[in-house]
Amino acid sequence: MDETTERLNRVFAALADPTRRDLVARLAVADATVGELAEPYDMSLQAISKHVKVLEEAGLVTRSKVAQRRPVHLDAEVFDLMTKWIERYRRTAEERYRRLDAVLSRMSETDQPQEDAS
């Protein structure tokens, strides 16, 4: 597999977990520390940290150090990669539906009873 495919596999695998999807949604609003991310969950700080690590390995988030804080940032670049992948298949599916619509339209035209011209 090429590097892009591997990266997409890691991203989609990371986003398969509902907690990680929620973390991404929250990070889309604002950066947060692992402690801040853990607040609404009934799980340990270590468990949230593991989720963040999976997101980080997938390239969805990065961490920085600001004084004593280590905020987690959402990396929007990876969403461009996902969007391009999804868009390619969306266009293919739309084209198939257009062709199907055309076939069904021709079929319904031939099934229409002919009116008498008399």
Disulfide bonds with the S-S distance in Angstrom:
none
